[in-house]
Amino acid sequence: MAQRKPRVVALALIRRPGTNEVLVSNSRDETIGVRFQRLFGGGVEFGERGEEALRREMREELGVELGPARLVGVVENLFVFEGLPGHELMLVYETEFADPELYSKEEFKGIEAEPKIGVWRDLDHPDPGTPLYPAEILKRLELSRS
């Protein structure tokens, strides 16, 4: 069996102004039938800086451009998805949309082959049936508000 290695990903922490809402993608683990949410972003390619990967992934996933970005932390994520173990080092960047009109949208439809749907998650009133993964990301969200 081939040895698996950790994957480095860059994630966008985008807050809706005037609220305690953050942009998340809706996902589902089909093997166990669990819905969950996660910040948007994706893999960092060899030779690519984390912020560059973040901007590329947001263009690829949602067709949006970002404004300034600031690294607010790194989260190590050990998980099982679709029955397979995973290991990610998540670079979490607090950022914003370049186009302020996007904050008025309630839903974002993905544009990739496997499109993700984006919604605003209210951190004050989360849906208990749809966890935000990884759980440690909530600590990062609080730390970035300071």
ABEGO torsion letter per residue (X at the ends): XBBBBBBBBBBBBBBBBGBABBBBBBBBBAAAGBBBBBBBEBBBBBGBBAAAAAAAAAAAAAGBBBBBBBBAEBBBBBBBBGGBBBBBBBBBBBBBBABAAAAABABBBBABABBBBBBBBBAABBBAABBBOBAAAAAAAAAAAX
